[in-house]
Amino acid sequence: MNKFDYLKINKTKKIRYLKYNQKNATYIVFLHGFMSDLEGKKPKAFLNFAKKNKFGFLALEYSGHGKSSSKFTNGNISKWTKETTILIKKVVKKNSIVLVGSSMGSWISLNQFKFFKKQIVGFLGIGSAPEFLEGLMWKKFSKKMKKEITKNGIINLKHGNYEYPISLQLIRDGRKNKVFDKKIYEKLKVTMVHGQKDESVPISYSKKILKIFVNSKKKLVIVKNGDHSLSSPRWLNILIKELKIIIN
C-alpha cells in the first residue's frame, strides 16, 4: 500500500499526492486525466518502475479530483496547472524531470514547460488531450447545449457510464490555456502513445503535440486495438518500455 501525503495550498485547499524521493535522480512526474485520480493502474505502474530503478517519483490529484479537497466544478486548467507547479517545486526541486501525462495530464504537462524548461528532459503522453474542452466538447455541443451551459453555468455530460459536470468557467479558462500554437525548442525525447481504438480522443491530438517540439527526438506509438486509458498489463508494459527509452 502506498502512503499518500497532503499539501495545504491555502486555508481551504489540500492536495493529495504520492512521492518517492531520490536524491540527485531524475523524477518521473505523472499527471492524471480529467476526473481521474491516483487509484488507477498507471500511477502504480510508474511508481513501481521508479522505485525499482532508483528514480524519483511524484503524482498528485488536482483539486476536486480523488481525495484532494475543493469542488470539481470550481477547478480549471489554470488552477490544476498551478497546483502541479507548486508540488513540483516542493518535491522535485532542482532535479531533472520526465513528464508523463495521461489524457488531460498532457495538457497540464505542456503548461509546465514555461516553469521548468531547463529541468524537463523528456515527455511521455498517453492518449493526450490538450485543448479538449474546446475541440472535443464546446465545438460538439448542440445549440441547445450551448444555451443551457450559458444560462445555468453548468451542463451534465454523459460519456459512457460516467456523467461529467462541465462548468462554463472551465470551458472559458481552457481558451486561456492554448498550447497547440506554441513551439518548444529544447532538445528532448518526446513520445506520444495513443490507442488505435481510443473513442475519447483522436490520434490527431498526439500528432499535433509532436509538432510543438521543434528540435526534439520525436516518436508516435499507436497501440493496436488500444483504448483511451491503456491500463491493461500488456499496454502498461508498452508504456513502461517507452518510458525506459526516454529516461535512459
C-alpha positions as CSV (number, residue, x, y, z in Angstrom):
1,M,0.0,0.0,0.0
2,N,1.4,3.4,-1.0
3,K,1.4,6.2,1.5
4,F,-0.1,9.4,0.4
5,D,0.8,12.9,1.6
6,Y,-1.2,16.1,1.6
7,L,-0.1,19.6,0.9
8,K,-2.1,22.5,2.2
9,I,-2.2,25.1,-0.7
10,N,-4.4,27.6,1.3
11,K,-6.9,27.6,4.1
12,T,-9.5,25.6,2.2
13,K,-7.4,23.6,-0.3
14,K,-5.4,20.4,0.4
15,I,-3.8,18.4,-2.5
16,R,-3.2,14.7,-2.1
17,Y,0.0,13.4,-3.7
18,L,2.3,10.4,-3.9
19,K,6.1,10.7,-3.9
20,Y,9.2,8.7,-3.9
21,N,12.3,10.8,-3.0
22,Q,15.6,10.1,-4.6
23,K,18.5,12.5,-4.2
24,N,20.2,13.7,-7.4
25,A,18.0,11.4,-9.6
26,T,15.6,12.1,-12.4
27,Y,12.0,12.4,-11.3
28,I,9.1,10.8,-13.1
29,V,6.1,13.2,-12.7
30,F,2.8,11.5,-13.5
31,L,-0.2,13.8,-14.3
32,H,-3.5,12.0,-14.5
33,G,-6.5,12.8,-16.7
34,F,-9.8,14.6,-16.4
35,M,-11.9,13.4,-13.4
36,S,-9.4,10.7,-12.7
37,D,-7.3,10.1,-9.6
38,L,-4.3,8.1,-8.3
39,E,-6.1,4.9,-7.6
40,G,-5.6,3.6,-11.2
41,K,-3.1,1.1,-12.6
42,K,-0.9,3.7,-14.4
43,P,0.3,5.7,-11.4
44,K,1.1,2.5,-9.5
45,A,3.0,1.0,-12.5
46,F,5.1,4.2,-12.9
47,L,5.8,4.4,-9.1
48,N,6.9,0.8,-9.1
49,F,9.2,1.4,-12.0
50,A,10.7,4.4,-10.3
51,K,11.3,2.5,-7.1
52,K,12.9,-0.5,-8.9
53,N,15.2,1.7,-11.0
54,K,16.0,4.3,-8.3
55,F,14.3,7.3,-9.9
56,G,12.3,9.9,-8.0
57,F,8.5,10.0,-8.4
58,L,5.7,12.5,-8.0
59,A,2.0,12.3,-8.8
60,L,-0.8,14.4,-7.5
61,E,-4.6,14.6,-7.5
62,Y,-5.7,18.1,-8.7
63,S,-8.2,20.0,-6.6
64,G,-11.7,18.4,-7.0
65,H,-10.2,15.1,-8.0
66,G,-9.7,11.9,-5.9
67,K,-9.1,12.8,-2.2
68,S,-7.9,16.3,-2.8
69,S,-10.2,19.0,-1.4
70,S,-12.4,21.5,-3.3
71,K,-15.3,21.1,-5.6
72,F,-14.6,19.7,-9.1
73,T,-16.8,22.4,-10.7
74,N,-14.6,25.1,-9.2
75,G,-11.5,23.8,-10.8
76,N,-10.0,24.6,-14.2
77,I,-6.8,24.1,-16.3
78,S,-5.2,27.2,-14.8
79,K,-5.7,26.1,-11.2
80,W,-4.7,22.5,-11.8
81,T,-1.6,23.7,-13.7
82,K,-0.7,26.0,-10.7
83,E,-1.1,23.2,-8.2
84,T,1.1,20.9,-10.2
85,T,3.8,23.7,-10.4
86,I,3.7,24.2,-6.6
87,L,4.2,20.5,-6.0
88,I,7.0,20.0,-8.5
89,K,8.8,22.9,-6.8
90,K,8.2,21.4,-3.4
91,V,9.1,17.7,-4.1
92,V,11.3,17.6,-7.2
93,K,13.1,20.9,-6.5
94,K,16.1,21.2,-9.0
95,N,16.2,17.6,-10.2
96,S,15.6,16.7,-13.8
97,I,12.1,15.7,-14.8
98,V,10.4,13.3,-17.2
99,L,6.7,14.3,-17.5
100,V,4.2,11.6,-18.0
101,G,0.8,13.0,-19.0
102,S,-2.4,10.9,-19.3
103,S,-5.2,12.5,-21.4
104,M,-5.7,15.9,-19.8
105,G,-2.5,15.4,-17.9
106,S,-0.6,16.0,-21.2
107,W,-2.2,19.5,-21.3
108,I,-1.1,20.2,-17.7
109,S,2.4,18.8,-18.7
110,L,2.7,21.2,-21.6
111,N,1.8,24.1,-19.3
112,Q,4.8,23.1,-17.1
113,F,7.4,23.9,-19.8
114,K,7.1,27.6,-19.0
115,F,8.3,27.0,-15.4
116,F,10.7,24.0,-15.7
117,K,12.1,24.2,-19.3
118,K,15.6,23.7,-18.1
119,Q,14.7,20.7,-15.9
120,I,12.5,18.8,-18.3
121,V,14.4,16.1,-20.2
122,G,11.5,14.0,-21.6
123,F,7.8,13.8,-22.1
124,L,5.6,10.7,-22.5
125,G,2.0,11.4,-23.5
126,I,-0.8,8.8,-23.1
127,G,-4.0,9.4,-25.1
128,S,-3.1,13.0,-24.9
129,A,-5.9,15.6,-24.9
130,P,-4.7,19.2,-24.8
131,E,-7.4,21.8,-25.6
132,F,-10.1,19.1,-25.4
133,L,-12.6,21.4,-23.8
134,E,-12.9,23.4,-27.0
135,G,-12.3,20.8,-29.6
136,L,-14.0,17.7,-28.1
137,M,-16.7,19.5,-26.0
138,W,-17.7,23.0,-26.9
139,K,-17.4,22.6,-30.7
140,K,-19.5,19.4,-30.5
141,F,-22.2,20.9,-28.2
142,S,-25.6,21.4,-29.9
143,K,-27.1,24.9,-29.9
144,K,-29.4,23.7,-27.1
145,M,-26.5,22.5,-25.0
146,K,-24.6,25.8,-25.5
147,K,-27.7,27.7,-24.5
148,E,-28.1,25.5,-21.3
149,I,-24.5,25.9,-20.2
150,T,-24.5,29.7,-20.9
151,K,-27.8,30.1,-19.0
152,N,-27.0,27.8,-16.0
153,G,-23.2,28.0,-15.9
154,I,-23.1,24.2,-16.0
155,I,-24.1,21.2,-18.0
156,N,-24.0,17.4,-17.1
157,L,-22.4,15.5,-19.9
158,K,-22.9,11.8,-20.3
159,H,-20.0,9.8,-21.6
160,G,-20.1,6.0,-21.4
161,N,-21.1,5.1,-17.8
162,Y,-19.9,8.5,-16.5
163,E,-21.5,11.8,-16.0
164,Y,-19.3,14.9,-16.1
165,P,-20.5,18.2,-14.7
166,I,-18.9,20.7,-17.1
167,S,-18.9,24.4,-16.0
168,L,-18.8,27.4,-18.3
169,Q,-15.9,28.8,-16.4
170,L,-13.9,25.6,-17.1
171,I,-14.6,26.0,-20.9
172,R,-13.7,29.7,-20.8
173,D,-10.5,29.0,-18.8
174,G,-9.5,26.4,-21.4
175,R,-9.3,29.1,-24.0
176,K,-6.7,30.9,-22.0
177,N,-4.5,27.8,-22.0
178,K,-3.9,27.2,-25.7
179,V,-0.8,25.1,-26.4
180,F,-1.1,24.0,-30.0
181,D,0.1,27.4,-31.3
182,K,3.3,27.3,-29.2
183,K,6.8,26.0,-30.1
184,I,9.3,24.3,-27.7
185,Y,12.9,24.3,-29.0
186,E,14.6,22.3,-26.3
187,K,16.2,19.0,-27.3
188,L,14.2,16.4,-25.5
189,K,12.9,12.9,-26.0
190,V,9.1,13.2,-26.7
191,T,7.0,10.1,-27.2
192,M,3.2,10.1,-27.7
193,V,1.4,6.8,-27.1
194,H,-2.2,6.6,-28.4
195,G,-4.7,3.7,-28.6
196,Q,-5.8,2.8,-32.1
197,K,-9.3,2.4,-30.8
198,D,-9.4,5.4,-28.5
199,E,-13.0,6.5,-28.5
200,S,-12.4,9.6,-26.4
201,V,-9.6,11.4,-28.1
202,P,-8.5,11.2,-31.7
203,I,-4.9,10.3,-32.5
204,S,-4.6,13.7,-34.3
205,Y,-4.2,15.3,-30.8
206,S,-1.0,13.3,-30.2
207,K,0.3,14.2,-33.7
208,K,-0.4,17.9,-33.0
209,I,1.7,17.8,-29.8
210,L,4.7,16.4,-31.7
211,K,4.6,19.5,-34.0
212,I,5.1,21.7,-30.9
213,F,8.5,20.2,-30.3
214,V,10.9,21.6,-33.0
215,N,14.3,20.0,-32.0
216,S,13.2,17.0,-30.1
217,K,13.7,13.3,-30.8
218,K,10.0,12.5,-31.5
219,K,8.0,9.4,-31.7
220,L,4.4,8.4,-32.1
221,V,3.4,4.9,-30.9
222,I,-0.1,3.7,-32.0
223,V,-1.2,0.8,-29.8
224,K,-3.0,-1.8,-31.9
225,N,-6.6,-2.2,-30.5
226,G,-5.6,0.1,-27.6
227,D,-8.3,2.1,-25.8
228,H,-8.1,5.5,-24.2
229,S,-6.7,4.5,-20.8
230,L,-4.2,1.9,-21.9
231,S,-4.3,0.3,-18.4
232,S,-4.2,-3.5,-19.2
233,P,-0.9,-5.3,-18.2
234,R,0.1,-5.6,-21.9
235,W,-0.4,-1.9,-22.6
236,L,1.2,-0.9,-19.3
237,N,4.3,-2.8,-20.5
238,I,4.3,-0.8,-23.7
239,L,4.2,2.5,-21.6
240,I,7.0,1.4,-19.3
241,K,9.1,0.3,-22.3
242,E,8.7,3.8,-23.9
243,L,9.4,5.5,-20.6
244,K,12.7,3.5,-20.3
245,I,13.8,4.7,-23.8
246,I,13.0,8.3,-22.7
247,I,14.7,8.1,-19.4
248,N,17.9,6.2,-20.3
